[in-house]
């Protein structure tokens, strides 16, 4: 495929036109829209009957065999649940995701409800919705509701742990050098203030297996190490660390573990009890495709009493002391956004979180394979192996070294209509369930043309 022979934007727009007669699962279309054309209907369903549409989605997803990730017609229909503008190829899930119509419409609805009657009496129901969302998140992550704090984002969750543990001079914190910059800087700032030390672990550029990564951390442990803090998947390279094995290693040495789940919450099927971590943080606005400025922090129940809250809000002593709710006493929140967290989890469960993970991995694998096949001079930064990666693909293509990152980013967006990110190691592409295999092919074709 040579992009300069035609307009990629027009081609993407043409292929976004989805008709019911093209979809093999006509039963799904009839269930959703009574046999009408799907294009343009799902958004109206989202604003009108979100429960009905999710019920239909769940029913059809259940008919797929296993964790089927390759039924393109199914995933083309999933794409219609999102309000992405026609022709735009969104490959930036590692930074910010659109919310599906069923989530977006509830945010609008609840915001209007609050503004129409901001009385205590009317807003009381949002407390119940918050608790329903907490239960949904807990079940989704394999935790207990009392172990879940609803924060604003991953950064806040990480900082609660950074600032809340009683470390002192002589203690040592072990962190990964590929953690998100804000996470590592937070440890450095606190260490400077309280006198403990921070040691950064550098992993191999091309690791052979999980054992090699685990050994790198094991060799860095000392008798003074108090906690291991690491990103489950690097937003920098796309490398995935063996979280369960690292957390087990920490337990064996009497060390705490903090897992930054910014790139796995909503993308990878997680069970925090099985993982064995003490703390796990995440954001709803990334792979979960949920509301902005809503995040989660899992705190193992045995650790709740050891961790001090970052903020003290009204009602802390009477209502939330003794469980993870004590870490979310922040004062007035945007109730509408917090209230739709449960609906976001419902959307994921309707599709199936294992199926979502399988699809994300399939898209990322297809991306890596296409790049290797069609751009021989490209360098894949992210490992090919699925056990060493997730949904993020970082690669460098010939020609980009001659441009600054902003030029590369703007060229991909303005010329090829691809929204992604450009980092020091290369172009970062992070496809999600609203992407199709055709879009993966078009992105690789654009990169080849760009090179």
C-alpha positions in Angstrom: 0.0 0.0 0.0 1.5 3.3 -1.0 -0.1 6.2 0.8 0.8 9.0 -1.7 -1.5 7.4 -4.3 -4.5 8.2 -2.3 -5.8 10.2 0.7 -5.5 8.1 3.8 -8.0 10.3 5.6 -10.7 9.7 3.0 -9.9 6.0 3.1 -10.3 5.8 6.8 -13.5 7.7 6.6 -14.8 5.3 3.9 -14.0 2.3 6.0 -15.6 3.8 9.1 -19.0 3.5 7.3 -20.5 0.4 8.9 -23.6 -1.2 7.6 -25.7 -3.9 9.3 -25.7 -6.1 6.2 -21.9 -6.3 6.4 -22.1 -7.7 10.0 -22.5 -11.4 10.2 -24.1 -11.3 13.6 -27.4 -9.8 12.4 -29.1 -11.0 15.5 -27.0 -8.4 17.4 -28.1 -5.6 15.1 -31.8 -6.6 15.4 -31.4 -6.7 19.1 -29.8 -3.3 19.3 -31.7 -1.3 16.6 -34.4 -3.5 15.2 -32.6 -4.2 12.0 -31.8 -0.6 11.1 -28.4 0.6 9.9 -26.0 0.7 12.7 -24.1 3.8 11.7 -25.4 6.8 13.8 -27.8 4.6 15.8 -25.5 3.5 18.6 -24.8 7.0 19.8 -28.5 7.6 20.2 -28.8 4.4 22.0 -26.1 5.6 24.3 -27.9 8.8 25.2 -31.3 7.0 25.5 -31.0 3.5 26.8 -27.5 2.7 28.0 -28.6 -0.3 30.0 -30.4 -1.9 27.1 -27.4 -1.4 24.8 -25.0 -2.9 27.3 -27.3 -5.8 27.8 -27.3 -6.4 24.1 -23.6 -6.1 23.9 -23.1 -8.5 26.8 -25.4 -11.0 25.1 -23.6 -10.9 21.8 -20.1 -11.0 23.4 -21.2 -14.1 25.3 -21.9 -15.8 22.0 -18.3 -15.4 20.9 -16.1 -18.5 21.5 -13.7 -18.1 24.4 -11.8 -14.8 24.5 -12.2 -14.4 20.8 -10.2 -11.4 19.7 -10.2 -11.9 15.9 -13.9 -11.4 15.0 -13.4 -8.1 13.2 -17.0 -7.4 12.6 -17.6 -7.6 16.3 -14.8 -5.1 17.0 -16.0 -2.8 14.2 -19.3 -2.6 16.0 -17.5 -1.9 19.4 -15.8 1.0 17.6 -19.2 2.5 17.1 -19.7 2.8 20.8 -17.1 5.5 20.9 -17.5 9.2 19.7 -14.2 9.3 17.8 -14.4 11.7 14.9 -14.6 10.0 11.5 -11.2 9.3 10.0 -9.1 9.8 13.1 -7.0 6.9 14.1 -6.6 7.0 17.8 -3.4 5.2 18.9 -2.8 7.0 22.2 -4.5 4.8 24.9 -1.4 5.0 27.0 -2.1 8.7 27.5 -5.9 9.4 27.2 -8.8 7.4 25.9 -12.3 8.5 24.8 -15.2 7.3 26.9 -17.9 5.2 25.2 -21.3 6.8 24.7 -22.8 5.0 27.6 -20.3 6.5 30.0 -20.3 10.0 28.4 -24.1 10.4 28.4 -24.3 9.6 32.1 -21.7 12.2 32.9 -23.8 14.8 31.1 -26.9 13.5 32.7 -25.6 13.6 36.2 -23.9 17.0 35.8 -27.2 18.4 34.6 -29.0 16.8 37.6 -26.6 18.3 40.1 -26.8 21.8 38.5 -30.6 21.6 38.5 -30.7 20.8 42.2 -27.4 21.0 44.1 -29.1 20.5 47.5 -27.8 17.9 50.0 -31.1 16.0 49.5 -30.6 15.6 45.7 -26.9 14.8 45.9 -27.3 12.1 48.6 -27.8 9.5 45.9 -24.3 10.0 44.5 -22.8 8.6 47.7 -24.7 5.3 46.9 -23.4 5.4 43.3 -19.9 5.9 44.5 -20.1 2.8 46.7 -21.6 0.8 43.8 -18.6 1.9 41.8 -16.2 0.9 44.5 -17.7 -2.6 44.7 -17.5 -2.9 40.9 -13.9 -1.9 40.9 -13.1 -4.2 43.7 -14.6 -7.2 41.9 -12.9 -6.2 38.7 -9.5 -6.1 40.4 -10.0 -9.1 42.7 -10.0 -6.9 45.9 -12.3 -6.2 48.8 -14.3 -2.9 48.6 -12.7 -1.7 51.8 -9.3 -1.9 50.1 -10.3 0.5 47.2 -9.8 4.3 47.4 -11.3 6.4 44.6 -8.7 8.9 43.8 -8.2 11.4 41.0 -5.5 9.6 39.0 -2.5 7.3 39.2 -0.2 10.1 40.2 -2.3 10.9 43.2 -2.4 7.2 44.2 1.3 6.9 43.9 1.9 10.0 45.9 -0.4 8.8 48.7 2.0 5.9 49.1 5.1 8.0 48.7 4.1 10.5 51.3 2.2 8.1 53.6 4.8 5.5 54.6 7.0 6.3 57.6 10.4 6.0 56.0 13.4 7.5 57.7 17.1 8.1 57.3 18.9 4.8 56.6 15.9 3.3 54.7 16.1 2.5 51.0 13.5 2.7 48.3 14.0 0.6 45.1 12.5 2.0 42.0 12.6 1.2 38.2 14.3 3.7 36.0 11.4 3.3 33.5 8.8 4.4 36.0 6.7 7.3 34.9 8.8 10.4 35.6 6.3 11.9 38.2 6.5 8.7 40.2 10.3 8.7 40.4 10.5 12.4 41.1 8.1 12.1 43.9 10.4 9.6 45.6 13.4 11.8 45.0 11.7 14.8 46.5 10.6 13.0 49.6 14.0 11.3 50.1 15.6 14.7 50.0 13.3 15.9 52.7 13.4 12.9 55.1 16.9 11.5 54.4 16.2 8.0 53.1 17.9 6.8 49.9 16.5 6.0 46.5 18.1 3.4 44.2 17.1 3.0 40.6 17.1 -0.3 38.8 18.1 -0.3 35.1 16.8 -3.4 33.2 18.3 -4.9 30.1 17.4 -3.1 26.8 16.6 -6.4 25.1 15.7 -8.8 27.9 15.5 -12.5 27.1 12.8 -13.5 29.5 11.0 -12.6 32.8 13.7 -14.4 34.9 16.3 -12.0 33.6 14.2 -9.0 34.6 13.5 -10.5 38.0 17.2 -11.2 38.6 18.0 -7.5 37.9 15.8 -6.4 40.8 16.9 -9.2 43.1 20.5 -8.2 42.7 19.6 -4.6 43.8 18.0 -5.6 47.1 19.8 -4.8 50.3 19.0 -5.2 54.0 17.8 -1.6 54.0 15.3 -1.9 51.2 11.8 -1.1 52.4 9.7 -1.0 49.3 9.9 -1.8 45.5 8.0 0.7 43.4 7.6 -0.1 39.7 5.4 0.4 36.7 3.6 -2.8 35.6 4.3 -1.8 32.0 6.7 1.0 31.0 5.0 3.9 29.2 8.5 4.7 28.0 9.4 1.4 26.2 6.4 -0.8 26.4 8.3 -3.4 28.4 6.2 -5.4 30.9 7.7 -6.4 34.3 6.8 -9.7 35.9 4.7 -8.1 38.6 3.5 -11.2 40.4 7.0 -12.6 40.7 8.4 -9.2 41.8 5.7 -8.9 44.5 6.4 -12.4 45.7 10.1 -11.7 45.9 9.3 -8.6 47.9 7.1 -10.5 50.3 9.8 -13.1 50.8 12.2 -10.4 51.9 9.7 -8.5 54.1 9.5 -5.7 51.6 6.5 -3.7 50.5 5.5 -3.4 46.8 3.8 -0.6 44.9 2.6 -1.4 41.4 1.9 1.5 39.1 -1.0 0.2 37.0 -1.5 3.2 34.7 -0.8 1.0 31.6 -2.6 -2.2 32.8 -5.8 -1.0 34.6 -8.5 -1.6 32.0 -6.0 -3.3 29.5 -4.8 -6.4 31.3 -6.9 -8.8 33.4 -5.7 -8.1 37.0 -6.2 -9.8 40.3 -4.4 -7.8 43.0 -4.8 -10.5 45.6 -3.2 -13.1 43.3 -0.5 -10.6 42.3 0.4 -10.1 45.9 1.1 -6.4 45.8 0.6 -4.1 48.8 -0.5 -1.1 46.7 -1.8 -0.8 43.1 -2.7 2.5 41.4 -4.5 3.3 38.2 -6.4 6.0 36.2 -9.9 5.6 34.7 -9.1 8.0 31.8 -6.5 5.7 30.2 -7.2 2.0 29.1 -10.4 1.8 31.2 -12.0 4.5 28.9 -13.7 6.0 31.9 -14.3 9.5 33.4 -11.4 12.0 33.6 -10.0 12.9 37.0 -11.0 9.6 38.5 -8.5 7.0 39.6 -8.1 4.1 42.0 -5.7 3.1 44.7 -5.7 -0.5 46.1 -4.3 -0.8 49.6 -4.0 -4.3 51.0 -6.1 -4.4 54.2 -3.1 -5.3 56.3 -1.4 -2.1 55.1 -4.2 0.4 55.6 -3.2 1.2 59.2 0.5 1.7 58.2 -0.3 4.3 55.5 -1.0 7.9 56.4 -3.5 9.8 54.1 -2.2 12.6 51.8 -5.2 14.8 52.6 -7.6 15.0 55.6 -11.1 16.0 54.6 -14.4 16.4 56.4 -15.6 13.2 58.1 -12.3 11.4 58.0 -12.2 10.3 61.6 -15.9 9.3 61.9 -16.5 7.7 58.6 -13.4 6.5 56.8 -10.6 5.7 59.3 -9.6 2.1 59.2 -10.2 1.3 55.5 -9.0 2.6 52.2 -11.7 5.3 52.1 -9.5 7.3 54.4 -7.2 8.1 51.4 -10.0 9.8 49.4 -11.3 12.3 51.9 -10.4 15.3 49.6 -13.4 17.6 50.1 -15.8 18.4 47.3 -15.5 16.1 44.2 -17.1 16.1 40.8 -19.9 13.6 41.9 -21.1 13.1 38.3 -17.7 11.7 37.2 -17.2 9.6 40.3 -20.7 8.2 39.9 -20.1 6.7 36.4 -17.1 4.6 37.5 -19.4 1.7 38.0 -20.9 2.1 34.5 -17.4 2.1 33.0 -16.7 -1.2 34.7 -20.1 -2.5 33.5 -19.1 -1.6 29.9 -15.8 -3.6 30.3 -17.6 -6.6 31.9 -20.2 -6.6 29.0 -17.4 -7.2 26.6 -15.3 -9.3 29.0 -12.0 -8.2 30.5 -10.2 -11.3 29.3 -11.5 -10.7 25.8 -10.4 -7.0 26.0 -6.9 -8.0 27.0 -6.8 -10.6 24.2 -7.9 -7.9 21.7 -5.4 -5.4 22.9 -2.6 -7.9 22.7 -3.7 -9.0 19.2 -3.6 -5.5 17.9 -0.2 -4.8 19.4 1.2 -8.1 18.1 -0.2 -7.4 14.7 1.4 -3.9 14.8 4.8 -5.4 15.6 4.6 -8.1 13.0 3.5 -5.7 10.3 6.4 -3.3 11.1 8.9 -6.2 11.0 7.5 -7.4 7.7 7.0 -4.1 5.9 9.6 -1.7 7.3 12.8 -3.6 7.4 14.9 -0.7 8.7 12.6 0.0 11.6 13.7 -0.7 15.2 11.3 -2.2 17.6 11.9 -1.0 21.1 9.1 -3.0 22.7 9.7 -6.8 22.9 7.9 -9.0 20.5 7.1 -11.6 23.3 3.7 -11.2 24.8 5.0 -12.0 28.3 7.4 -9.1 28.1 4.9 -6.5 26.7 1.3 -5.4 26.7 -0.7 -2.9 24.5 2.1 -0.4 24.0 4.3 -0.5 20.9 7.4 1.7 20.7 9.4 1.8 17.5 11.9 4.0 15.6 11.6 4.4 11.8 14.2 5.8 9.4 14.0 9.5 9.0 12.6 10.4 12.3 16.1 11.0 13.8 16.4 14.0 11.4 13.3 15.7 13.0 12.5 16.8 16.5 9.7 14.9 18.3 7.1 17.6 17.9 7.6 17.6 14.1 7.2 13.8 14.0 4.1 14.1 16.1 2.5 16.9 14.1 3.4 15.1 10.8 1.7 11.9 11.8 -1.4 13.8 13.0 -1.8 16.5 10.3 -0.7 14.4 7.2 -1.8 10.9 8.2 -4.5 11.6 10.8 -2.8 9.4 13.4 -2.9 10.4 17.0 -0.1 8.9 19.0 2.9 10.0 21.0 6.6 10.5 20.3 9.2 9.7 23.0 13.0 9.7 23.1 13.1 6.0 22.1 10.7 6.3 19.2 7.0 6.6 18.2 4.6 5.2 20.8 1.5 3.5 19.4 -1.1 2.2 21.9 -4.1 0.7 20.1 -7.3 -0.2 22.0 -10.6 -1.9 21.4 -11.9 1.0 19.3 -9.2 0.3 16.8 -9.4 -2.2 13.9 -6.9 -4.4 12.2 -7.3 -2.3 9.1 -6.2 0.7 11.0 -3.2 -1.1 12.2 -2.3 -1.8 8.6 -2.9 1.8 7.6 -0.7 3.1 10.5 2.2 0.8 9.4 1.7 1.9 5.8 1.8 5.6 7.0 5.1 4.9 8.9 6.6 3.3 5.8 5.6 6.3 3.7 6.9 8.6 6.5 10.2 6.8 6.5 
